[in-house]
Amino acid sequence: MTLTLESIPGSSGYLDLFPDRRMSYFSNMYVLGLTVIAGIGGLLFGYDTGVISGALLYIKDDFEAVNQSSFLQETIVSMALVGAIVGAASGGWINDAYGRKKATLLADVVFTAGAIIMAAAPDPYVLILGRILVGLGVGIASVTAPVYIAEASPSEVRGGLVSTNVLMITSGQFLSYLVNLAFTEVPGTWRWMLGVSAVPAIIQFVLMLFMPESPRWLFMKSDKEKAILVLSKIYDIARLEDEIDHLSAAAEEELRKKKTVRYLDVFKSKEIRLAFLAGAGLQAFQQFTGINTVMYYSPTIVQMAGFQSNQLALLLSLAVAGTNAVGTIVGIYLIDHFGRKKLALSSLAGVIISLVLLSWAFISGSSASSSGVYGWIAVIGLALYIAFFAPGMGPVPWTLNSEVYPEQYRGICGGMSATVNWISNLIVAQTFLTVAELVGTGATFLILAGIAVLAAVFVILFVPETQGLTFLEVEQMWKERAWGSSLNTESLLEHGNSS
């Protein structure tokens, strides 16, 4: 069978010819169940991000060394990010060598081990070891879950199904605050908060034992019989043969391309350099505008605002996490209706206003005789920050990075951009409290507002609008940006080989 543009399963031409074969988000419960189970990896990431913020309040009570050292507090938070960087870097190789299913199972085992070590930690240094292991598990899962979901999803609903992983992250953060609040009055508070994180990992491990391997990976490993068995549970007989033919051709092409494209090739092509600048720059600015600092330290920030009760701090932080989850749902809808660039700029405008409000509240509150009103203004600023960030700068960097690279470079550049995100996350988490001590909390938020202004300028200058564009049109756009419209008939990669 010859595959033309109109005959490629899931393409607009194919689905126009055979509208009865179009699938909806809820038409196949097998795919939906697979998505939710794989998405538990995102839930683990979100839970770990949120749970440490509440647990840190009680860790400081138990370990005087932690209470006396902002550096130790930052290290406890950020060592999970160090583990995640290593896990993400090695996760791609693990996925290719052993498959998506085994990579997920490995992530669950490592995460569970880390959770148990954290819960039983006799001192801060054993706790840090547990944080590193948990980070390793999260890093592997962050690479595996989106790929596993995408490779098992019908193409016409792939974007929405993969986006559930982002929703699972924010839902995990919300869940972590619920758990934190539930254990505030229980002896050994922080040990329970951290230890219970093993539960979703164990649940995912058990459920994944009954899940199939990715059909694309099976094709690449020449195990077509198992791949066809998986595909038969996803597609009806009318579309199954077309999907098998297309997947066979795509797997062969992908294997060929992986042999010809190397990491250094990203920097040899002017077009790819521009695309990588846009993608990696957005990932960096996502972190440097402070989102995960707010999520990691929101209870601490609430206490800085004058609310000294740990329980009240966690309760207010729960509202912040809930706003984040709702905002993400809004963003999933807006991103295909409002446009990526407009959404990012609107989000950043609100983030700048919120950070200035936070800064003013802390600066004014520190000099006022009564800081109660300013404390509430700070909490409102915190909630507004999340409300503006979550729909735009939350999903846009990840979505754009899945669109702006030619197919040959999509995996390499996507992985490199994700690494930029993790490293930027680590830098911000490791320095926030120290900077706040040196220059003051208000001034720190003002610095973040300045970075958000730079992010807006970056988006205006370097980030294109990709809404509604095909991959071919995006490829053409980068070529014209790099070489001018007069070269619009040449291959995207021709200049990359000579530049």
C-alpha positions in Angstrom: 0.0 0.0 0.0 1.3 3.4 -1.0 0.9 6.1 1.7 0.1 9.6 0.3 -0.8 12.6 2.4 -4.5 11.8 2.1 -4.0 8.1 3.0 -1.9 8.6 6.1 -4.1 7.5 9.1 -5.1 10.3 11.3 -4.2 13.0 8.8 -6.9 15.5 7.9 -7.1 14.1 4.3 -7.5 10.5 5.5 -10.2 11.4 8.1 -12.1 13.5 5.5 -12.1 10.5 3.2 -13.2 8.2 6.1 -15.0 10.4 8.7 -16.5 7.3 10.3 -13.0 6.2 11.4 -12.3 9.4 13.4 -11.9 8.7 17.1 -12.9 11.0 20.0 -11.3 11.4 23.4 -13.7 9.0 25.1 -14.5 6.6 22.3 -11.9 4.0 23.3 -11.7 3.4 27.1 -8.7 1.2 26.6 -6.6 4.1 25.3 -8.1 6.4 28.0 -7.2 3.9 30.7 -3.7 3.5 29.3 -3.3 7.3 29.3 -4.4 7.7 32.9 -2.2 4.9 34.1 0.9 6.3 32.3 -0.1 9.7 33.5 0.5 8.6 37.1 4.2 9.4 36.3 3.1 13.1 35.9 1.2 12.7 39.2 4.4 11.6 40.9 6.3 14.6 39.6 3.5 17.0 40.7 3.1 15.4 44.1 6.8 15.5 44.9 7.0 19.2 43.8 4.2 20.1 46.2 4.7 17.8 49.1 8.2 19.0 50.0 7.0 22.5 50.4 4.7 21.5 53.3 7.0 18.9 54.7 9.9 21.4 54.9 7.9 23.4 57.6 8.1 20.3 59.9 11.5 19.1 58.8 12.9 22.4 60.2 11.1 21.6 63.5 12.7 18.2 63.8 16.2 19.0 62.6 17.8 22.1 64.1 20.5 22.1 61.4 17.9 22.5 58.7 16.2 25.3 60.6 19.4 27.2 60.9 20.5 26.8 57.3 18.7 28.1 54.3 21.3 26.3 52.2 20.3 23.0 53.7 16.7 23.7 53.1 17.4 24.6 49.5 19.5 21.4 49.1 16.7 19.2 50.5 14.4 20.7 47.8 16.8 20.8 44.9 18.5 17.4 45.2 15.4 15.9 43.8 16.0 18.1 40.7 19.6 16.9 40.5 18.2 13.3 40.4 15.6 14.3 37.9 18.3 15.8 35.5 20.2 12.5 35.6 17.0 10.5 35.3 15.8 12.5 32.3 19.2 12.3 30.6 19.4 8.6 31.0 15.7 8.0 30.5 15.9 8.4 26.7 18.5 5.6 26.4 16.5 3.4 28.9 13.4 3.9 26.8 15.1 3.0 23.5 17.0 0.0 24.9 14.4 -1.6 27.2 11.0 -0.1 26.2 8.6 2.4 27.7 6.9 -0.2 29.9 10.1 -1.3 31.6 11.3 2.3 31.9 8.1 3.1 33.8 8.4 0.1 36.1 12.0 1.1 36.8 10.9 4.6 37.6 8.3 3.3 40.1 10.8 1.1 41.9 13.4 3.9 42.2 10.7 6.4 43.3 9.3 4.0 45.9 12.8 3.3 47.4 13.4 7.0 47.6 10.1 7.6 49.4 10.8 4.9 52.0 14.3 6.2 52.7 12.9 9.8 53.1 10.2 8.5 55.5 12.8 6.7 57.7 15.6 9.3 57.4 17.4 9.7 60.8 19.1 12.9 59.7 19.0 15.5 56.9 21.7 13.8 54.9 19.9 10.5 54.6 16.8 12.5 53.7 18.8 14.1 50.9 19.7 10.7 49.6 16.0 9.8 49.4 15.3 13.0 47.6 18.0 12.1 44.9 16.4 8.7 44.4 12.9 10.2 44.1 14.3 12.7 41.6 15.8 9.9 39.5 12.4 8.2 39.3 10.6 11.4 38.4 13.2 12.2 35.7 12.8 8.8 34.0 9.0 9.2 34.3 9.0 12.7 32.8 10.6 11.4 29.6 8.6 8.1 29.4 5.0 9.1 30.1 4.5 11.6 27.2 6.2 9.2 24.8 4.3 6.2 25.9 0.9 8.0 25.7 1.7 9.6 22.3 2.8 6.3 20.7 -0.3 4.5 21.7 -2.8 7.3 20.9 -4.8 7.9 17.7 -3.2 10.9 16.0 -6.4 12.9 15.9 -6.7 13.0 19.7 -3.0 12.6 20.5 -2.5 16.2 21.6 -5.3 16.2 24.1 -4.3 12.8 25.5 -0.6 13.8 25.9 -1.8 17.1 27.6 -3.3 15.0 30.4 0.2 14.5 31.6 0.5 18.2 32.4 -2.9 18.1 34.1 -1.7 15.1 36.1 1.3 17.1 37.3 -0.9 20.0 38.6 -3.3 17.5 40.1 -0.4 15.8 41.9 0.5 19.2 43.3 -3.0 19.8 44.5 -3.2 16.2 46.0 0.1 16.9 47.8 -1.3 19.9 49.7 -4.4 17.8 50.7 -2.1 15.2 52.1 0.1 17.8 53.8 -3.0 19.3 55.4 -4.3 15.9 56.5 -1.1 15.0 58.3 -0.5 18.3 60.1 -1.8 16.9 63.4 -0.4 13.4 63.0 2.8 12.4 64.9 5.8 12.2 62.5 4.0 14.7 60.1 6.7 15.1 57.5 7.6 11.4 57.4 4.0 10.5 56.5 3.8 13.3 53.9 6.9 12.1 52.2 6.4 8.3 52.7 2.9 8.2 51.4 4.2 9.3 48.0 5.2 5.7 47.5 1.5 4.7 47.2 0.8 6.1 43.7 4.2 4.7 42.5 3.2 1.2 43.8 -0.3 1.5 42.2 1.3 2.4 38.9 3.8 -0.4 39.1 1.0 -3.0 39.6 -1.2 -1.5 36.9 1.6 -1.3 34.4 2.2 -5.0 34.7 -1.0 -5.5 32.8 -0.4 -2.7 30.3 1.2 -3.4 26.8 4.4 -2.1 25.5 4.3 0.8 23.1 3.3 -0.5 19.6 5.9 1.8 17.9 8.7 0.5 20.1 7.6 -3.1 19.4 7.7 -2.3 15.6 11.2 -0.8 16.0 12.3 -4.0 17.8 10.8 -6.1 15.0 8.2 -7.6 17.3 5.3 -6.9 14.9 3.0 -9.7 16.2 2.8 -8.1 19.7 2.5 -4.6 18.2 -0.5 -5.7 16.0 -2.2 -7.2 19.0 -1.9 -3.9 20.9 -3.1 -1.9 17.8 -6.1 -4.2 17.5 -7.3 -3.0 20.9 -7.1 0.6 19.8 -8.4 0.6 16.2 -11.3 -1.2 14.5 -10.6 -3.5 11.6 -11.3 -0.9 9.0 -8.4 1.3 10.1 -6.1 -1.3 11.6 -4.4 -2.3 8.3 -3.8 1.3 7.4 -2.3 2.0 10.8 0.0 -1.1 10.6 1.3 0.0 7.2 1.9 3.5 8.3 3.6 2.5 11.5 5.9 0.1 9.7 7.0 2.8 7.3 7.3 5.4 10.0 9.4 3.1 12.2 11.8 2.3 9.4 12.1 6.0 8.6 12.7 6.9 12.2 15.4 4.3 12.5 17.1 5.7 9.5 17.0 9.3 10.7 18.3 8.4 14.2 21.5 7.1 12.5 22.1 10.3 10.6 21.3 13.0 13.1 23.6 13.8 16.0 23.4 16.3 18.9 26.1 18.6 17.3 23.9 18.8 14.2 21.5 21.0 16.1 24.2 23.8 16.2 25.3 23.3 12.6 22.0 24.3 11.0 20.9 28.0 11.3 17.2 27.0 11.1 17.6 24.5 13.9 19.6 26.9 16.0 16.7 29.4 15.7 14.1 26.8 16.6 16.2 25.5 19.5 16.7 29.0 20.8 12.9 29.6 20.8 12.2 26.2 22.5 15.0 26.1 25.0 14.6 29.8 25.8 10.9 29.3 26.6 11.8 26.4 28.9 14.4 28.5 30.7 12.1 31.5 31.2 9.3 29.2 32.4 11.5 28.4 35.4 13.3 31.7 35.9 10.0 33.5 36.2 9.6 31.6 39.4 6.8 29.0 39.0 8.4 26.1 40.8 9.8 28.4 43.4 6.3 29.4 44.2 5.1 25.8 44.2 8.1 24.5 46.3 8.0 27.4 48.8 4.4 28.6 48.8 3.8 27.6 52.5 7.1 29.3 53.4 6.1 32.4 51.4 2.7 32.5 53.2 4.5 32.4 56.5 6.9 35.1 55.3 3.7 37.2 54.7 2.8 36.9 58.4 0.8 33.7 58.7 2.8 31.8 61.3 0.6 28.8 61.7 1.8 25.8 59.7 -1.7 24.6 59.2 -3.0 27.9 57.9 0.0 28.2 55.6 -0.8 24.8 54.2 -4.5 25.6 53.8 -3.7 28.8 51.9 -1.2 26.9 49.8 -3.9 24.3 49.0 -5.9 27.1 47.4 -2.8 28.1 45.3 -2.4 24.5 44.1 -6.1 24.3 43.3 -5.8 27.5 41.2 -2.9 25.9 39.4 -4.8 22.8 38.4 -7.9 24.8 37.3 -5.7 27.2 35.3 -4.0 24.2 33.5 -7.4 22.9 32.4 -8.2 26.4 31.0 -4.9 26.5 29.2 -5.5 23.2 27.5 -8.6 24.7 25.9 -7.1 28.2 25.2 -3.9 27.0 23.5 -5.7 25.8 20.4 -8.2 28.7 20.3 -6.2 31.7 21.3 -2.7 30.8 20.0 0.6 29.9 21.6 2.3 33.3 21.3 -0.7 35.4 22.4 -1.3 33.1 25.3 2.3 33.3 26.5 2.3 37.1 26.3 -1.0 37.5 28.1 0.2 35.1 30.7 3.5 37.0 31.2 1.7 40.3 31.5 -0.4 38.9 34.4 2.7 37.3 35.9 4.6 40.7 35.9 1.6 42.5 37.6 1.3 39.7 40.2 5.0 39.7 41.0 5.1 43.5 41.4 2.1 43.2 43.7 3.9 40.5 45.7 7.0 42.7 45.9 5.0 45.7 47.1 3.2 43.7 49.7 6.4 42.3 51.2 8.3 45.6 51.1 5.4 47.6 52.6 4.6 44.9 55.1 8.2 44.9 56.4 8.1 48.6 57.2 4.5 48.8 58.5 3.7 48.5 62.2 0.9 46.0 61.3 1.5 43.7 58.4 -1.8 41.8 58.5 -3.3 43.6 55.5 -0.1 43.3 53.5 0.0 39.6 54.4 -3.4 39.1 52.7 -2.3 41.2 49.7 0.7 38.9 49.4 -1.5 35.8 49.4 -3.8 37.4 46.8 -0.7 38.2 44.7 0.4 34.6 45.0 -2.9 33.3 43.8 -3.0 35.8 40.9 0.5 34.8 39.9 -0.6 31.1 39.6 -3.9 32.1 37.9 -2.0 34.0 35.2 0.9 31.5 34.9 -0.9 28.2 34.7 -3.0 28.7 31.5 -0.1 30.2 29.5 3.5 29.8 30.6 2.6 26.4 32.0 1.6 24.5 28.9 3.0 26.7 26.1 6.7 25.8 26.4 6.0 22.1 26.3 3.5 22.4 23.5 5.8 24.6 21.4 8.7 22.3 21.9 6.6 19.5 20.3 5.9 21.6 17.2 8.9 23.8 16.3 11.4 21.2 15.3 11.6 19.2 12.1 10.8 15.5 12.6 14.5 14.5 12.4 15.4 16.8 15.2 12.2 16.6 17.4 13.5 14.0 19.8 17.0 15.4 20.2 15.9 19.1 20.5 13.0 18.2 22.8 15.3 16.3 25.1 17.8 19.1 25.2 15.1 21.7 25.9 13.7 19.5 28.7 17.2 19.4 30.2 17.4 23.2 30.1 14.1 23.2 32.0 15.3 20.9 34.7 18.7 22.8 35.1 16.9 26.1 35.3 14.5 24.7 37.9 17.5 23.5 39.9 19.2 26.9 39.8 16.1 28.8 40.9 15.2 26.3 43.7 18.7 26.3 45.0 19.0 30.1 45.2 15.6 31.5 46.1 15.8 31.5 49.9 19.4 32.6 49.9 18.6 35.6 47.6 15.6 36.4 49.7 17.8 36.5 52.8 20.4 38.7 51.0 18.1 41.3 49.4 14.7 40.7 51.0 11.7 38.8 49.8 10.1 41.8 48.2 13.3 42.6 46.2 13.5 38.9 45.1 10.0 39.0 43.6 10.9 42.3 41.9 13.9 40.5 40.3 11.5 37.8 39.1 9.2 40.5 37.7 12.2 41.9 35.8 13.0 38.4 34.4 9.4 38.1 33.3 9.7 41.4 31.4 12.8 39.9 29.6 10.7 36.8 28.9 8.0 38.9 27.2 10.6 40.6 25.0 12.1 37.2 24.2 8.7 35.8 23.1 8.0 38.9 20.9 11.4 38.7 19.2 12.1 34.9 18.9 9.0 32.8 19.4 6.7 32.3 16.3 3.0 31.6 16.3 2.5 27.9 15.4 -1.3 27.6 15.9 -2.9 25.8 13.0 0.4 25.3 11.1 1.4 21.9 9.7 4.9 20.6 10.5 5.8 21.4 6.9 4.7 25.0 7.3 6.6 25.4 10.5 9.7 24.0 8.8 9.2 26.5 5.9 8.8 29.3 8.5 12.2 28.6 10.1 13.8 28.4 6.7 12.5 31.8 5.7 13.5 33.3 9.1 17.0 32.0 8.6 17.6 32.5 4.9 14.8 34.7 3.5 11.8 33.8 1.5 13.8 33.4 -1.7 14.9 30.0 -0.5 11.5 28.6 -0.1 12.0 25.8 -2.5 15.1 24.3 -0.9 15.3 21.6 1.7 15.4 22.7 5.3 18.5 20.6 5.9 20.5 21.6 2.9 22.0 24.7 4.6 22.5 22.9 7.8 25.0 20.7 6.1 27.1 23.6 4.8 26.7 26.2 7.6 
